[in-house]
């Protein structure tokens, strides 16, 4: 593949020394040997979780629509659309597979960054790894770490304030995770990586109003993956981007996206403090802002042997962030809307004792039993939780009053699945198996998990990719999925 020389940078400007350049340098210089063993182990867990989410996501109608459009538009058969026998261009595969990863609110999350980086990063390494062919497992792990560390730091620098502007930080900050992952896998130097950031950042977008009933929220991770890999592929050939895209005082990422940001988060202890270790995994198929309340209600009902009929009233006290994000009045507007709504999620937890796949089927969204139970739920704000800042935005207190007059109360500062309250390795593997079995046979699911465990000893991704293709089980199951 021919490449044009990268355009010269403005050597006299701050582009050579600012945080955009620092992140680009980190990505370009990162080697597998630089990464601590515990970060490698965590990155494998991130990949396992993302692949499971993608496999389940591939069965859902909004992902099938994205797949149909990709196939209709065509493209060189470079990379597999997960869960299908089809191949398309790297860019389109990243778009569809990233969408599949974020298709059901089950993908990984970093509290400080408010990001779902796994859907973005893993969709890119799978697409590029298949196309480039000679990519090793160590290359993949290194690229994933580059993407997590870079993208999460962008998220941490502005996540809470990006959200306040009405942007989906996973989408707009996710482009930097995607660009870093792609740049590292393509072995771009510092300059080209900087341009990859500059292109991808200029394309960043994603509006949070999508949470109130639109399929398009699912597309946000896919869009970030597409823009990230597209930026890297363009930079590889010499295409230039905004070289100070993060810090530019007018029209730069932070000046445009936030009223306030924390620039020190971008480079502080970069390469010695690993934000990948702070990635958490979701035990429930809802927005992360609901998870703490779900865990508290589940615990109270289990510990006191309560059924839904025993409950007179539920009171939730949370942060202003959570109340605004997920505490709005529920109206049946689609699966995404239910998954982003605390009233709905707490109701199905009380009634079904679960908040996973079955609870968010289309036919449940207007269930009179669920709508009636919501009247018992009252959500307010505890300003002292707000004082904890962005890292503590999931702090929650929950009270249950029973029909017999008893009262039970619990609180937590952390959502379940976060590093402060982690899922066990066994529970994470079980989640992967549950999700992947919607698309693949048990033998393929077991082999995928085994190959991820030994990823750093594999020379290529080709046998792994073959396991991700559609089989008869998935085709037969399509009618049973969420609709």
N, C-alpha and C positions, 0 to 999 in steps of 0.2 A: 504494500500500500504506500503510495507516494505521499510525502508530507512537505508542506511549505515551511520555510523557516519562520519561527515566531517573530512577530514584530517587536522591535526594540521598545523597552519601557522608557518612561521619562525618568532618567537616572537622577535628575535634580529634585524630584518631588518626594513627598512622604510615602509614595507607593512602595518604596524600597524598604521602609522601616516600620510601617504600621501593622496593626493586627491582621489584616488580610494577608500581607506578606508573611507574617510569622506563622500563621496557620498553614499557608502553602508550603513553607519550608519544612514544617513538621511533617506534613503529609508526604512530601517528596523524599524525605530522608528516613522515614520510618522503615525499620526492618523487623522481620519476625523475631530475630534474636534480641531486639530491644524490649519486647513485650513480656511482662512478668507472667509466670505460669498460671497464676490465678485469673489473670485477664484473659488468657487463651481459653481456660475452662469456661469462664463466663460467656465469652464470645460464641463458643460452641452451643451453650444453652440458648443464647439469643437466636442463633441460626435455627436450632430445633424448633423453638417457639414460632418463629416467623414462617418456616416451611409448613408447619401444621396449620397456621392461620390461612396461608395461601391455598393449601389443598382444600380446606373447607370452603373458603371464599370462592374458589373456582366453580363451586356448584350453585352459587346464588344468582338470581336473575339479573341483578345490576352488573355483575361481572360478566355474565354471558352476553349482555348487550355490548359491553366494552370489547369483548372478544369478537363478536360479530362485526362490529365496526372496523376493528383492526384487520380482520380477514377480508372484509369488503374492500378496504383501501389497499391491501396487498403490501408486499415488501419482500426483500430477499430473505430466504429461509435461514436465518442466522441463529435464532434462539427459540426455545420451546415456550409456548403458552402453557403454563402449568395446568395439569388436569385435562389436557386435550391432546390429540395427536398432531396438532398444528405447530408450525414454526413460522416466525415472521421476523422482522428486523429487530435488532437489539433495542432500539428506541421504543418500538411498539410493545415488545415483550416486557420491557421494564415498566411501561405504563400499565399494561393489563395485570401483570403479576403484583405490582405494587398496590394496585386497586384491590386485588384479591386479598392481600395481606391485611388491609384495613377495612375489609368488607363487612365485618361483624363486631367491631369494637372489642376485639380480643387480642390485639397486637401489643407488644411491649410498650412500656412507658417509663420516662425519667421524670421524676417529680419536679426537680429544679428547672429543667428545660421545658417541661410540658410538651414532650415530643414522643412520637411513635417512630423511632428511627429504623427499627428492624424491617418494616415493610419496604422502606425505601432502599436501605443498604443491601438486603439479601436479594431483592429482585434484580438489582444491578449486578451483583457478583455472579448470580446464576446466568443472566443473559450474556454478559461479557465473557464469563468463564467458558460457556459453551461455544461462543463464536471464536474466541482466541485459541481454543483447544489445548494449548500447552500450559495452561494455568494450573498450578499445583494447589493442594489444600493449604499449604503455608501462605501462598500468595493470597488466597481467598481470606484467610483469617487476618492477615496483615491489612488488607484493604478494608475489611469490616471494622477493624479497630480504628483505622484512620478516619473512616466515616463517622463512627460513633463519637470519637473524641472531638473531632472538628464540629460536627453538627450540634452535638449536645452543648458545647461551649457557646455557640451562637444562640441557642435556645436559652441557656442560663443567663446570658447577658441581657436578654430582652423579653423572655417568655411572658411574664405576668403583664407587662405593658403592651406587648404585641396583642395579647388577648383583649385588653381594655380598649384597644382601637377597633376591635371587631374582626381581627384576623385570626385564622387558625394557625397557631404557631407550628404545629406539626407539618403544615403545608409550606408555610413561608420560610421557616428555618430549615425545613427538611431538604431544601434544594442544596444547601451547603454540605449536609451529610452525604447526599447523593453525589455531588461533584467530587468530594474528597475520596469516596469509595472508588468511583470510576477512575479518577486521576491516578490513584495509587495502583490500581490493577493495570492501567495502561502505561505505567512507569513514566508518567510525565515529570519533567523537572520542575523546579520551583516556579519559574516564570510561567510555564504553561498551566500549572496548577492554579496559580494566581489568576490567570485569565479564565480558567474554568469556573472559579468562584465568581469572577466578574460577570460572566455570561449568565450563569445559573441564578445568581442573586438578582440580576436585572429582570429575570422572568418570574420571580417569586410571586405567588398569589394564592388566596384561599380565604373565603369569607365564612365567619362562624354562624351566620344566619342559616347556613346549610343544615345545622343541627335540628331545625324545627320541621323536618319532614321531607327533605330532598335526598335523592340518591347521590347527589353530587358530592356530599361529604366523603363518600367512599373513594371518590376519584382523587382526593387531595394527596394521598400518599403516592399514588401512581403518577400524578402530575409532577410531584417533587422528584420522583425517580427519573422520569423522562427528562425533565429539565436539567437534572444533575448530570446524567450520562450524556445528554446532548451537548451541554456545555463543555464537558471533557473531550468529547470527540471533535468538536469544533476547535478547541484550543490545541489539540494534537496536531491539527493541520495549519496552525498559525493564526486562527481567528482570535481577535482580541476582545476582552471584556473590560469592565470598570475595574481598574487595578486597585483602587482603594474602596471597593464596593461596600465594605462594612462600615468604614469610618468617615466616608465622604460627608462634609458638613451640609451640603445641599443635595438632596436626591440620592444620598447613599442609603443603604439598607436601614440602618437604625434611625437616621434623621427622618426617613419617610414612614417607617413602620411604628415607631414608638415616641411617646412624649418623654420617656426617660429610659436609660439603659445603664448597664454596669459593665463598662469596657474592660475592667480588670478580669472579669470572668473569662474573657476570650483567651488569655495567654498565661494566667497565673498558674504556676506549677505544671505547665504543659509538658507532658512526657514523664512526669514523676507522680502526679495525682491522676488516677485513671477513672474518668467518669463512667466508663463502660461498667465498672463494678457497681455503680448506683442505678443501673437499669433494673426495673422491676417487671414482673409478669402478672397478667390479669387472671384472677380466678372467676370473674363474672363477665358476662357479655354486655357490659354497659360502659358508659363514660367513667373514667377513673374517679371523678369527683363524687360518684355515688358509692364507691366500693366500701368506704369506711362505714357508712350508715347501713349498708347491707350486712357487713360482717357483725356489727353491733346488734342488729335485730336478730340475725341468725343465732348469735351466741345467747342472747337473752331468752329466745324461744326454746332453744335446746336445753339450757341450764335449768329452766323453770317449767319445762314440759308444757309449753303453751301451744295452742292451736290458734288459727286465725280468728275463730269464733270467740275465743277468750279475751280478745283485745278490744278495749273500749277506745283507746286513743294512743297515738304515737306522736311524740314531740321530738323534732330534730333541731339542734342548734349547730350551726356550721359557720364557715367564713362567708364574707360577702361574695367572694369569688365563686364558691360552690352554689350559693343561693342564686346568683345571677346565671350561672352556667347551666345548672340542672334543676333548680327549684321553681321553675315557672309553671303556671297552670297547664295541666295536661289536656290535650285534645287529640283524638286519633288522627294522625296525619301520615302514618307510615312507620315502618320498622325502625328507621333511624331515630325518629322522634321519640319513640318509646324507650329506646336504649339510652337516650340522653336525658331522660326525665326521672327525677327521684321519686315522685308520687307513684308512677307506674312501677318502677323497679322494686320499691319497698312493698307494694301491694302484691306483686307476684311472689316475692320472697315469703311474705306472710301466708299466702294462699297455697303456693306450690312447694315452699321450702327450697326454692332454687331460683336462680336468675341466669339461665344459660340459653341454649338454643331453643328448646321447646317453648319457653316462656315468651319468645318474641316472634312467634309465627303470626302471619297477617291476620288469621282468624281470631287471634286472642286480643287484638288491639282495641276492640270495642266491646269486650266481654262485660256484661252488666255486673258480674261479681267483682271484677277488678275496679270498675268505675265506682261501685258502691263503697269498696274498701278505702279508696282514696280519700273519702270524706273524713276518715278517722285520722288522717295524717296532717300534721301542722309543722311547717318549716320556718325557722327564724334564724337570725344571725347573732352570734356571740362576738362582740367587738374585740374581746381579749384574744380570740383566735386570730383575728386579722393582724394583731400586733406581732404575730410569729413570722410575718413576712411570707414571701412566695414559697420557700421550702416547706412551710407549715400550712399551706392553704387547704389541705384535706383534713385538718383537725375537726373532729365531730363529737358531739354528745347526743345520746339518744335515750329517751325515756319511754317506757311502755306502761300504760295504765290499763289494768284488767277490769273486767266487768264485776269482779268480786271486790274491787277496791284496793288491790295491791299495786305497788309501784316499783318498777325495776329501772335502774339507770346504769349506763356504762358510757365511757368516752375513750377516745383514742386520738393521738396526735398524728397517726400515720395510716395510710391506706394499706389493706392487706395486699401482699404480693410485692410491696416495696422492700428495699434492703433492710429496713427497720422491722419488717414483719414478712420475711421472705416465704415464698412457696418452697417446699422441699423438692429435692431432685426427683423423687418418686412422683410427687403430685404434678410436676411439670411434664414428666414423661407420660403420665396418664392423660394429661390434657392434650398433648401432642397426638397420642394414639386415638383418643376420642374424635378429634378433629380430622385427622388424616384418614380414618376409616370411612368417612363420608365419601372419599374419592378413590381409595385404593384398597386392595386386598391386604389382609393381615401380614402376609409374608413380605410384601413390599414395604409396608409401614415399619416392620421390625428391621429390615435391611437399611432403610433410610436412617433410622436412629443409630444403627451400628456404624454406618459410614460417617456420620457426623462425629461420633465419638472418636474415630480414628482419622479425622480429616487432615491433621497435620502430617500424616504418613501416606497420603494419597498423592499420586503424581498428576492426576487430572480429575475433572469433574464429570467426565463423560458417562460413566456408569451410574453416577448419582442422578444425572439429568434424565437418563432413560427410565429410572424408577418413577419420575414425576409425571410421566405421560399418562393419558387417560387409558382406562381399561374397561372391560365389560361391566364390572360392578358399578362404576361411576355412571356409565351411560344408562344402566337400568335404574339407578337411584335418582335421576334428575327430577322426576316428577314428585319426589318426596321432600324436596328441599323447601326452604323458606320461600314464600311467594307473596 
